[in-house]
Amino acid sequence: MGWKNVMDHYRIEHHVEVTKEGICIGSPYIHNIIVIGLDGKIKKRYEGRSNEDLYRYQNEMDAGPETLRQLVQSPDSFAAAVSVYTYCGGNIIEKQCETPGWPNVTHDGEMMYKNTFSTDKDQVVVWAKENADLGIKLGRERIAEAEKDLSERQDYLASREANRAKLEADYPA
């Protein structure tokens, strides 16, 4: 995956990260202003004209589509490999990066947010446990809400069945 090749070649000053969409070029507020597919083609274009840098990146990519494809499909090379940690569910994951911290990305292109990446594995374990605890709390609250809703619906049904039974008893024919 050549996200870094693309960033370096086009001298991209914006945030660059890899998501399910592809290689995203954006800002802290909009991560996918331009999206490049893993086939090296632009999937989402910058439609504005107010940002000269975004306009330049896209024009240069359009001027050499084969170059863009080759950059995307060539492996990246990195000057450093610093270990950073994150979590996914119950797993603590070690990744590599050149420079830790936001708005930098890991070698595989994942944005390192301040509350999900750290060079301190113990801190990431604390975050993962806190996140799991919050998920458990939310899950229990949602189950309680669903049980209350089910009880109310069962009461509603029982009331309607009782009404029908009374009508049948009072007016059999």
LUMMAR-430800 format. One line per 3 residues: number of its first residue (from 0); their letters; for each residue x, y, z of N, C-alpha, C, CB. Coordinates in nm, 4 decimals. Glycine has a CB too. Layout:
BEGIN
NUM> A> X,Y,Z,X,Y,Z,X,Y,Z,X,Y,Z; ...
END
This chain:
BEGIN
0> MGW> 0.0850,-0.1176,0.0000,0.0000,0.0000,0.0000,0.0885,0.1225,0.0000,-0.0961,0.0006,0.1213; 0.0702,0.2111,-0.0919,0.1590,0.3240,-0.1089,0.1060,0.4577,-0.0626,0.1944,0.3346,-0.2476; 0.0364,0.4616,0.0497,-0.0164,0.5900,0.0963,0.0960,0.6912,0.1193,-0.0969,0.5705,0.2256
3> KNV> 0.2072,0.6453,0.1755,0.3183,0.7366,0.2035,0.3847,0.7801,0.0724,0.4224,0.6691,0.2974; 0.3931,0.6876,-0.0237,0.4466,0.7241,-0.1558,0.3659,0.8393,-0.2158,0.4449,0.6018,-0.2514; 0.2337,0.8284,-0.2055,0.1446,0.9318,-0.2598,0.1667,1.0631,-0.1851,-0.0045,0.8878,-0.2495
6> MDH> 0.1709,1.0550,-0.0520,0.1882,1.1755,0.0296,0.3201,1.2461,-0.0042,0.1839,1.1396,0.1797; 0.4268,1.1682,-0.0136,0.5580,1.2272,-0.0412,0.5670,1.2817,-0.1840,0.6681,1.1236,-0.0181; 0.5214,1.2040,-0.2808,0.5335,1.2432,-0.4212,0.4585,1.3729,-0.4506,0.4816,1.1320,-0.5114
9> YRI> 0.3366,1.3843,-0.3973,0.2547,1.5023,-0.4267,0.2715,1.6125,-0.3220,0.1082,1.4626,-0.4360; 0.3661,1.5926,-0.2295,0.3960,1.6925,-0.1264,0.2681,1.7342,-0.0539,0.4650,1.8161,-0.1886; 0.1965,1.6350,-0.0058,0.0662,1.6591,0.0571,0.0862,1.7090,0.1995,-0.0203,1.5304,0.0564
12> EHH> 0.0286,1.8236,0.2265,0.0364,1.8860,0.3585,-0.0845,1.8505,0.4448,0.0474,2.0375,0.3445; -0.1901,1.7994,0.3846,-0.3107,1.7612,0.4576,-0.2906,1.6255,0.5251,-0.4328,1.7568,0.3628; -0.3882,1.5872,0.6058,-0.3841,1.4545,0.6678,-0.4032,1.3485,0.5602,-0.4930,1.4408,0.7785
15> VEV> -0.3264,1.2420,0.5728,-0.3404,1.1280,0.4823,-0.3557,1.0051,0.5702,-0.2170,1.1143,0.3836; -0.4589,0.9256,0.5425,-0.4806,0.8025,0.6174,-0.5477,0.7004,0.5268,-0.5662,0.8285,0.7442; -0.5414,0.5753,0.5689,-0.6042,0.4673,0.4933,-0.7257,0.4196,0.5719,-0.5037,0.3494,0.4669
18> TKE> -0.8407,0.4154,0.5044,-0.9631,0.3641,0.5650,-1.0218,0.2594,0.4697,-1.0663,0.4802,0.5939; -1.1392,0.2099,0.5016,-1.2070,0.1154,0.4123,-1.2375,0.1790,0.2773,-1.3365,0.0649,0.4766; -1.2498,0.3125,0.2754,-1.2775,0.3849,0.1514,-1.1579,0.3828,0.0568,-1.3164,0.5287,0.1823
21> GIC> -1.0382,0.3847,0.1144,-0.9156,0.3926,0.0363,-0.8183,0.4871,0.1050,-0.9446,0.4394,-0.1083; -0.7321,0.5495,0.0262,-0.6377,0.6477,0.0790,-0.7111,0.7811,0.0841,-0.5064,0.6567,-0.0091; -0.7276,0.8330,0.2055,-0.8053,0.9559,0.2251,-0.7123,1.0734,0.2506,-0.9046,0.9400,0.3424
24> IGS> -0.7399,1.1820,0.1813,-0.6690,1.3073,0.2014,-0.7718,1.4041,0.2571,-0.6026,1.3612,0.0677; -0.7404,1.4611,0.3739,-0.8402,1.5475,0.4350,-0.7857,1.6362,0.5434,-0.9495,1.4661,0.4901; -0.8754,1.6725,0.6326,-0.8446,1.7653,0.7405,-0.8906,1.7027,0.8722,-0.9129,1.9044,0.7170
27> PYI> -0.8673,1.7711,0.9837,-0.9177,1.7179,1.1099,-1.0704,1.7071,1.1128,-0.8708,1.8049,1.2242; -1.1385,1.7824,1.0297,-1.2844,1.7846,1.0307,-1.3472,1.6969,0.9230,-1.3324,1.9251,1.0140; -1.2814,1.6870,0.8089,-1.3313,1.6039,0.6977,-1.2136,1.5177,0.6522,-1.3895,1.6929,0.5771
30> HNI> -1.2180,1.3909,0.6883,-1.1016,1.3058,0.6617,-1.0912,1.2624,0.5159,-1.1066,1.1837,0.7497; -1.1999,1.2728,0.4401,-1.2027,1.2168,0.3046,-1.2413,1.3197,0.1983,-1.2994,1.1006,0.2996; -1.1686,1.4281,0.1948,-1.1969,1.5300,0.0934,-1.1630,1.4748,-0.0451,-1.1163,1.6606,0.1218
33> IVI> -1.0506,1.4058,-0.0539,-1.0136,1.3313,-0.1747,-0.9923,1.1869,-0.1309,-0.8834,1.3915,-0.2451; -1.0430,1.0919,-0.2090,-1.0228,0.9507,-0.1781,-0.9662,0.8812,-0.3011,-1.1555,0.8834,-0.1325; -0.8580,0.8089,-0.2797,-0.7932,0.7330,-0.3873,-0.8161,0.5854,-0.3581,-0.6386,0.7664,-0.3983
36> GLD> -0.8683,0.5147,-0.4562,-0.8905,0.3711,-0.4411,-0.7593,0.2948,-0.4416,-0.9811,0.3193,-0.5519; -0.7639,0.1715,-0.3937,-0.6437,0.0896,-0.3899,-0.5976,0.0479,-0.5292,-0.6677,-0.0329,-0.3054; -0.6803,0.0773,-0.6295,-0.6414,0.0537,-0.7687,-0.5673,0.1748,-0.8260,-0.7655,0.0220,-0.8544
39> GKI> -0.5537,0.2803,-0.7446,-0.4810,0.3987,-0.7891,-0.5654,0.4997,-0.8636,-0.3690,0.3579,-0.8751; -0.6972,0.4861,-0.8579,-0.7863,0.5815,-0.9242,-0.8560,0.6676,-0.8195,-0.8907,0.5079,-1.0125; -0.8795,0.7916,-0.8534,-0.9496,0.8816,-0.7616,-1.0965,0.8399,-0.7566,-0.9349,1.0318,-0.8061
42> KKR> -1.1419,0.8059,-0.6352,-1.2809,0.7640,-0.6138,-1.3703,0.8806,-0.5735,-1.2871,0.6557,-0.5072; -1.3132,0.9753,-0.5008,-1.3883,1.0940,-0.4583,-1.3006,1.2146,-0.4858,-1.4296,1.0866,-0.3058; -1.3581,1.3073,-0.5582,-1.2820,1.4221,-0.6049,-1.3094,1.5448,-0.5185,-1.3150,1.4519,-0.7509
45> YEG> -1.2117,1.6328,-0.5130,-1.2287,1.7629,-0.4486,-1.3041,1.8506,-0.5467,-1.0903,1.8274,-0.4076; -1.4227,1.8921,-0.5077,-1.5078,1.9703,-0.5981,-1.4959,2.1201,-0.5739,-1.6525,1.9281,-0.5828; -1.4317,2.1582,-0.4654,-1.4177,2.3001,-0.4361,-1.3051,2.3628,-0.5160,-1.3938,2.3211,-0.2882
48> RSN> -1.2907,2.4903,-0.5019,-1.1815,2.5614,-0.5681,-1.1113,2.6546,-0.4691,-1.2343,2.6414,-0.6894; -1.1557,2.6523,-0.3444,-1.1029,2.7479,-0.2479,-0.9703,2.7052,-0.1865,-1.2028,2.7696,-0.1394; -0.9385,2.5754,-0.1896,-0.8135,2.5303,-0.1299,-0.7150,2.4968,-0.2417,-0.8367,2.4072,-0.0371
51> EDL> -0.6166,2.5814,-0.2576,-0.5210,2.5651,-0.3672,-0.4413,2.4355,-0.3564,-0.4262,2.6829,-0.3706; -0.4084,2.3938,-0.2338,-0.3307,2.2703,-0.2174,-0.4099,2.1486,-0.2632,-0.2884,2.2529,-0.0712; -0.5349,2.1371,-0.2190,-0.6181,2.0234,-0.2607,-0.6362,2.0230,-0.4125,-0.7560,2.0282,-0.1905
54> YRY> -0.6579,2.1393,-0.4666,-0.6738,2.1533,-0.6115,-0.5459,2.1081,-0.6829,-0.7081,2.3003,-0.6490; -0.4292,2.1469,-0.6282,-0.3009,2.1085,-0.6884,-0.2808,1.9573,-0.6824,-0.1845,2.1799,-0.6171; -0.3058,1.8956,-0.5652,-0.2864,1.7500,-0.5541,-0.3665,1.6791,-0.6627,-0.3288,1.6984,-0.4130
57> QNE> -0.4928,1.7166,-0.6711,-0.5821,1.6485,-0.7645,-0.5402,1.6720,-0.9097,-0.7259,1.6954,-0.7434; -0.5005,1.7939,-0.9435,-0.4562,1.8235,-1.0803,-0.3320,1.7429,-1.1162,-0.4277,1.9736,-1.0964; -0.2376,1.7335,-1.0229,-0.1159,1.6559,-1.0493,-0.1489,1.5074,-1.0650,-0.0132,1.6759,-0.9355
60> MDA> -0.2423,1.4571,-0.9848,-0.2831,1.3167,-0.9979,-0.3508,1.2926,-1.1319,-0.3774,1.2767,-0.8832; -0.4369,1.3863,-1.1714,-0.5065,1.3746,-1.2997,-0.4088,1.3795,-1.4175,-0.6104,1.4862,-1.3136; -0.3014,1.4556,-1.4019,-0.2047,1.4719,-1.5109,-0.1231,1.3453,-1.5343,-0.1112,1.5882,-1.4810
63> GPE> -0.1125,1.2596,-1.4339,-0.0347,1.1363,-1.4486,-0.1010,1.0194,-1.3793,0.1051,1.1552,-1.3939; -0.2114,0.9697,-1.4318,-0.2844,0.8615,-1.3649,-0.2012,0.7338,-1.3469,-0.4094,0.8289,-1.4434; -0.1099,0.7057,-1.4393,-0.0255,0.5864,-1.4274,0.0728,0.6030,-1.3113,0.0510,0.5600,-1.5599
66> TLR> 0.1239,0.7222,-1.2944,0.2135,0.7500,-1.1814,0.1392,0.7292,-1.0503,0.2695,0.8944,-1.1892; 0.0175,0.7809,-1.0414,-0.0628,0.7637,-0.9208,-0.0851,0.6154,-0.8928,-0.1978,0.8366,-0.9345; -0.1215,0.5404,-0.9944,-0.1452,0.3964,-0.9767,-0.0194,0.3272,-0.9254,-0.1907,0.3320,-1.1096
69> QLV> 0.0946,0.3577,-0.9850,0.2201,0.2952,-0.9422,0.2556,0.3320,-0.7988,0.3336,0.3357,-1.0352; 0.2345,0.4566,-0.7616,0.2633,0.5001,-0.6252,0.1770,0.4248,-0.5240,0.2408,0.6512,-0.6118; 0.0493,0.4119,-0.5557,-0.0434,0.3424,-0.4653,-0.0068,0.1953,-0.4528,-0.1883,0.3564,-0.5151
72> QSP> 0.0328,0.1344,-0.5611,0.0567,-0.0091,-0.5610,0.1992,-0.0482,-0.5217,0.0261,-0.0641,-0.6960; 0.2857,0.0488,-0.4985,0.4231,0.0204,-0.4557,0.4312,0.0227,-0.3038,0.5223,0.1226,-0.5166; 0.5140,-0.0642,-0.2471,0.5275,-0.0636,-0.1010,0.5944,0.0651,-0.0522,0.6083,-0.1860,-0.0542
75> DSF> 0.5477,0.1111,0.0619,0.6066,0.2291,0.1244,0.7358,0.1909,0.1952,0.5076,0.2941,0.2235; 0.8235,0.2883,0.2119,0.9421,0.2683,0.2955,0.9423,0.3779,0.4013,1.0750,0.2707,0.2101; 0.9917,0.3410,0.5191,0.9848,0.4307,0.6336,1.1225,0.4500,0.6944,0.8875,0.3769,0.7386
78> AAA> 1.1475,0.5701,0.7458,1.2766,0.6036,0.8065,1.2896,0.5481,0.9471,1.2959,0.7540,0.8092; 1.1768,0.5224,1.0127,1.1797,0.4726,1.1509,1.0649,0.3758,1.1718,1.1715,0.5895,1.2530; 1.0791,0.2950,1.2748,0.9744,0.1996,1.3124,0.9591,0.2025,1.4639,1.0081,0.0548,1.2621
81> VSV> 0.8778,0.2958,1.5106,0.8508,0.3108,1.6530,0.7270,0.2286,1.6861,0.8312,0.4613,1.6921; 0.7339,0.1486,1.7917,0.6185,0.0684,1.8330,0.5153,0.1564,1.9024,0.6625,-0.0465,1.9262; 0.3917,0.1410,1.8593,0.2776,0.2052,1.9249,0.1715,0.0989,1.9460,0.2217,0.3258,1.8403
84> YTY> 0.0822,0.1246,2.0394,-0.0199,0.0260,2.0746,-0.1581,0.0886,2.0633,0.0031,-0.0287,2.2174; -0.2527,0.0035,2.0299,-0.3929,0.0412,2.0251,-0.4722,-0.0822,2.0664,-0.4352,0.0933,1.8818; -0.6031,-0.0737,2.0594,-0.6855,-0.1888,2.0948,-0.8015,-0.2020,1.9983,-0.7370,-0.1768,2.2387
87> CGG> -0.8497,-0.3246,1.9887,-0.9702,-0.3548,1.9117,-1.0421,-0.4634,1.9897,-0.9372,-0.4004,1.7621; -1.1554,-0.4271,2.0482,-1.2240,-0.5219,2.1346,-1.1351,-0.5603,2.2511,-1.2659,-0.6462,2.0562; -1.1127,-0.6900,2.2684,-1.0287,-0.7386,2.3768,-0.8844,-0.7597,2.3375,-1.0835,-0.8652,2.4292
90> NII> -0.8458,-0.7126,2.2213,-0.7089,-0.7330,2.1735,-0.6268,-0.6052,2.1819,-0.7102,-0.7842,2.0300; -0.5066,-0.6159,2.2360,-0.4102,-0.5069,2.2343,-0.3221,-0.5320,2.1122,-0.3252,-0.4990,2.3695; -0.3103,-0.4312,2.0275,-0.2432,-0.4467,1.8987,-0.1194,-0.3576,1.8948,-0.3394,-0.4123,1.7815
93> EKQ> -0.0094,-0.4169,1.8517,0.1132,-0.3399,1.8333,0.1263,-0.3055,1.6852,0.2386,-0.4192,1.8843; 0.1546,-0.1794,1.6581,0.1781,-0.1333,1.5216,0.3069,-0.0533,1.5199,0.0586,-0.0482,1.4687; 0.3491,-0.0178,1.4016,0.4711,0.0614,1.3841,0.4356,0.1952,1.3198,0.5756,-0.0153,1.2974
96> CET> 0.5163,0.2967,1.3539,0.4992,0.4277,1.2922,0.6345,0.4974,1.2878,0.3948,0.5135,1.3698; 0.6418,0.6035,1.2097,0.7641,0.6847,1.2079,0.7658,0.7811,1.3259,0.7757,0.7629,1.0753; 0.6521,0.8463,1.3493,0.6406,0.9453,1.4567,0.5095,0.9206,1.5297,0.6474,1.0919,1.4009
99> PGW> 0.5149,0.8913,1.6602,0.3911,0.8676,1.7356,0.3089,0.9949,1.7524,0.4235,0.8094,1.8727; 0.1810,0.9763,1.7745,0.0920,1.0868,1.8079,0.0115,1.1396,1.6921,0.1698,1.1967,1.8651; -0.0989,1.2041,1.7281,-0.1877,1.2632,1.6296,-0.1235,1.3894,1.5744,-0.3264,1.2941,1.6909
102> PNV> -0.1348,1.4185,1.4474,-0.2128,1.3542,1.3417,-0.1300,1.2603,1.2543,-0.2768,1.4593,1.2552; -0.0365,1.1907,1.3132,0.0450,1.0964,1.2372,-0.0297,0.9649,1.2196,0.1801,1.0725,1.3071; 0.0222,0.8829,1.1293,-0.0415,0.7544,1.1021,0.0603,0.6422,1.1183,-0.1027,0.7522,0.9601
105> THD> 0.0061,0.5217,1.1364,0.0913,0.4037,1.1471,0.1413,0.3644,1.0084,0.0149,0.2860,1.2132; 0.2342,0.2728,1.0034,0.2868,0.2282,0.8736,0.1761,0.1751,0.7823,0.3930,0.1200,0.8942; 0.0706,0.1173,0.8416,-0.0391,0.0676,0.7582,-0.1448,0.1746,0.7300,-0.1044,-0.0519,0.8252
108> GEM> -0.1175,0.2995,0.7729,-0.2025,0.4113,0.7342,-0.3125,0.4474,0.8315,-0.2629,0.3824,0.6059; -0.3135,0.3912,0.9515,-0.4198,0.4225,1.0475,-0.3855,0.5487,1.1260,-0.4424,0.3042,1.1442; -0.4816,0.6409,1.1331,-0.4634,0.7648,1.2075,-0.4493,0.7326,1.3561,-0.5818,0.8622,1.1831
111> MYK> -0.3504,0.7932,1.4210,-0.3253,0.7667,1.5629,-0.3907,0.8752,1.6485,-0.1727,0.7595,1.5914; -0.5133,0.8495,1.6904,-0.5836,0.9438,1.7764,-0.5270,0.9369,1.9177,-0.7353,0.9148,1.7771; -0.5329,1.0500,1.9887,-0.4702,1.0617,2.1202,-0.5274,0.9649,2.2229,-0.4849,1.2020,2.1707
114> NTF> -0.6551,0.9295,2.2094,-0.7164,0.8431,2.3101,-0.7222,0.6962,2.2691,-0.8549,0.8915,2.3398; -0.6564,0.6609,2.1589,-0.6563,0.5200,2.1172,-0.5183,0.4665,2.0820,-0.7468,0.5025,1.9991; -0.4173,0.5513,2.0737,-0.2811,0.5068,2.0421,-0.1839,0.5640,2.1436,-0.2406,0.5492,1.8987
117> STD> -0.0873,0.4816,2.1823,0.0164,0.5278,2.2736,0.1392,0.4388,2.2586,-0.0343,0.5277,2.4204; 0.2538,0.4946,2.2937,0.3749,0.4122,2.3006,0.3772,0.3340,2.4317,0.5022,0.5002,2.2878; 0.2875,0.3685,2.5240,0.2768,0.3030,2.6549,0.1668,0.1966,2.6491,0.2468,0.4075,2.7677
120> KDQ> 0.2077,0.0715,2.6404,0.1124,-0.0393,2.6291,0.0181,-0.0432,2.7488,0.1867,-0.1729,2.6166; 0.0695,-0.0161,2.8690,-0.0139,-0.0192,2.9894,-0.1270,0.0835,2.9808,0.0718,0.0069,3.1143; -0.1005,0.2002,2.9239,-0.2041,0.3019,2.9076,-0.3133,0.2525,2.8125,-0.1429,0.4335,2.8554
123> VVV> -0.2734,0.1853,2.7067,-0.3707,0.1328,2.6105,-0.4574,0.0251,2.6760,-0.2987,0.0754,2.4858; -0.3983,-0.0561,2.7619,-0.4766,-0.1572,2.8349,-0.5821,-0.0874,2.9213,-0.3834,-0.2470,2.9236; -0.5448,0.0205,2.9879,-0.6403,0.0965,3.0695,-0.7540,0.1488,2.9810,-0.5690,0.2148,3.1425
126> WAK> -0.7201,0.2085,2.8673,-0.8232,0.2589,2.7760,-0.9149,0.1466,2.7283,-0.7585,0.3283,2.6556; -0.8566,0.0328,2.6939,-0.9357,-0.0793,2.6432,-1.0329,-0.1286,2.7501,-0.8436,-0.1944,2.5974; -0.9862,-0.1358,2.8743,-1.0742,-0.1802,2.9830,-1.1854,-0.0785,3.0087,-0.9930,-0.2030,3.1118
129> ENA> -1.1510,0.0502,3.0068,-1.2531,0.1542,3.0246,-1.3571,0.1466,2.9142,-1.1888,0.2939,3.0267; -1.3119,0.1264,2.7908,-1.4024,0.1156,2.6772,-1.4927,-0.0063,2.6921,-1.3234,0.1078,2.5460; -1.4348,-0.1179,2.7354,-1.5143,-0.2392,2.7562,-1.6182,-0.2162,2.8654,-1.4234,-0.3585,2.7931
132> DLG> -1.5788,-0.1497,2.9751,-1.6728,-0.1212,3.0839,-1.7883,-0.0339,3.0359,-1.6005,-0.0527,3.2003; -1.7569,0.0673,2.9554,-1.8625,0.1525,2.9004,-1.9563,0.0733,2.8092,-1.8010,0.2698,2.8231; -1.8994,-0.0169,2.7306,-1.9807,-0.1016,2.6436,-2.0727,-0.1932,2.7229,-1.8915,-0.1843,2.5534
135> IKL> -2.0210,-0.2471,2.8325,-2.1021,-0.3329,2.9194,-2.2170,-0.2522,2.9796,-2.0149,-0.3956,3.0318; -2.1847,-0.1323,3.0301,-2.2873,-0.0462,3.0890,-2.3963,-0.0135,2.9871,-2.2243,0.0834,3.1425; -2.3545,0.0261,2.8665,-2.4505,0.0585,2.7611,-2.5338,-0.0635,2.7248,-2.3783,0.1122,2.6369
138> GRE> -2.4707,-0.1795,2.7134,-2.5428,-0.3022,2.6803,-2.6494,-0.3344,2.7837,-2.4461,-0.4185,2.6681; -2.6139,-0.3206,2.9111,-2.7103,-0.3478,3.0182,-2.8263,-0.2483,3.0145,-2.6407,-0.3427,3.1553; -2.7948,-0.1206,2.9887,-2.9011,-0.0195,2.9793,-2.9956,-0.0505,2.8643,-2.8410,0.1209,2.9613
141> RIA> -2.9398,-0.0897,2.7512,-3.0246,-0.1195,2.6344,-3.1110,-0.2423,2.6571,-2.9386,-0.1399,2.5101; -3.0562,-0.3434,2.7259,-3.1359,-0.4619,2.7587,-3.2490,-0.4246,2.8529,-3.0477,-0.5716,2.8219; -3.2204,-0.3417,2.9554,-3.3245,-0.2980,3.0486,-3.4345,-0.2222,2.9744,-3.2640,-0.2095,3.1596
144> EAE> -3.3968,-0.1355,2.8810,-3.4953,-0.0619,2.8013,-3.5792,-0.1579,2.7169,-3.4250,0.0413,2.7105; -3.5139,-0.2565,2.6575,-3.5859,-0.3525,2.5735,-3.6814,-0.4369,2.6581,-3.4865,-0.4437,2.4981; -3.6383,-0.4756,2.7784,-3.7245,-0.5547,2.8668,-3.8461,-0.4723,2.9097,-3.6456,-0.6030,2.9912
147> KDL> -3.8241,-0.3431,2.9406,-3.9348,-0.2558,2.9786,-4.0321,-0.2410,2.8621,-3.8826,-0.1176,3.0232; -3.9782,-0.2201,2.7423,-4.0608,-0.2059,2.6229,-4.1403,-0.3346,2.5978,-3.9732,-0.1714,2.5002; -4.0759,-0.4493,2.6129,-4.1440,-0.5773,2.5936,-4.2563,-0.5937,2.6957,-4.0438,-0.6943,2.6047
150> SER> -4.2292,-0.5576,2.8204,-4.3309,-0.5684,2.9250,-4.4511,-0.4802,2.8926,-4.2720,-0.5298,3.0618; -4.4252,-0.3577,2.8478,-4.5346,-0.2672,2.8112,-4.6150,-0.3229,2.6940,-4.4796,-0.1281,2.7759; -4.5489,-0.3812,2.5981,-4.6193,-0.4390,2.4828,-4.7002,-0.5623,2.5228,-4.5191,-0.4760,2.3723
153> QDY> -4.6456,-0.6417,2.6154,-4.7183,-0.7585,2.6646,-4.8430,-0.7144,2.7422,-4.6267,-0.8459,2.7541; -4.8299,-0.6083,2.8231,-4.9451,-0.5539,2.8957,-5.0503,-0.5035,2.7980,-4.9014,-0.4402,2.9903; -5.0065,-0.4343,2.6938,-5.0979,-0.3845,2.5920,-5.1744,-0.5006,2.5276,-5.0208,-0.3045,2.4850
156> LAS> -5.1014,-0.6044,2.4891,-5.1648,-0.7201,2.4264,-5.2612,-0.7881,2.5225,-5.0590,-0.8198,2.3787; -5.2217,-0.8065,2.6467,-5.3082,-0.8719,2.7455,-5.4366,-0.7915,2.7652,-5.2341,-0.8886,2.8806; -5.4243,-0.6571,2.7668,-5.5417,-0.5708,2.7821,-5.6372,-0.5881,2.6646,-5.4992,-0.4236,2.7945
159> REA> -5.5837,-0.5942,2.5435,-5.6684,-0.6104,2.4240,-5.7319,-0.7495,2.4208,-5.5857,-0.5871,2.2951; -5.6563,-0.8495,2.4626,-5.7134,-0.9852,2.4687,-5.8238,-0.9926,2.5734,-5.6037,-1.0891,2.5004; -5.8057,-0.9231,2.6863,-5.9093,-0.9206,2.7909,-6.0331,-0.8488,2.7392,-5.8567,-0.8513,2.9197
162> NRA> -6.0147,-0.7381,2.6666,-6.1290,-0.6670,2.6078,-6.2067,-0.7588,2.5136,-6.0815,-0.5409,2.5319; -6.1344,-0.8306,2.4311,-6.1993,-0.9213,2.3340,-6.2720,-1.0333,2.4063,-6.0952,-0.9806,2.2358; -6.2111,-1.0882,2.5101,-6.2747,-1.1963,2.5865,-6.4008,-1.1467,2.6554,-6.1772,-1.2539,2.6905
165> KLE> -6.3989,-1.0251,2.7106,-6.5164,-0.9689,2.7756,-6.6285,-0.9473,2.6738,-6.4811,-0.8365,2.8457; -6.5935,-0.8916,2.5576,-6.6934,-0.8726,2.4531,-6.7540,-1.0066,2.4115,-6.6311,-0.8020,2.3314; -6.6757,-1.1093,2.4007,-6.7243,-1.2432,2.3617,-6.8156,-1.2995,2.4698,-6.6054,-1.3402,2.3363
168> ADY> -6.7768,-1.2752,2.5983,-6.8591,-1.3252,2.7094,-6.9919,-1.2486,2.7190,-6.7816,-1.3137,2.8428; -6.9853,-1.1156,2.7016,-7.1066,-1.0335,2.7136,-7.1963,-1.0438,2.5906,-7.0688,-0.8881,2.7367; -7.1369,-1.0676,2.4763,-7.2127,-1.0708,2.3513,-7.1690,-1.1927,2.2685,-7.1921,-0.9384,2.2704
171> PA> -7.2103,-1.3116,2.3109,-7.1608,-1.4341,2.2472,-7.1998,-1.4510,2.1016,-7.2091,-1.5510,2.3225; -7.3094,-1.4022,2.0587,-7.3505,-1.4249,1.9207,-7.3116,-1.3033,1.8441,-7.5027,-1.4539,1.9078
END
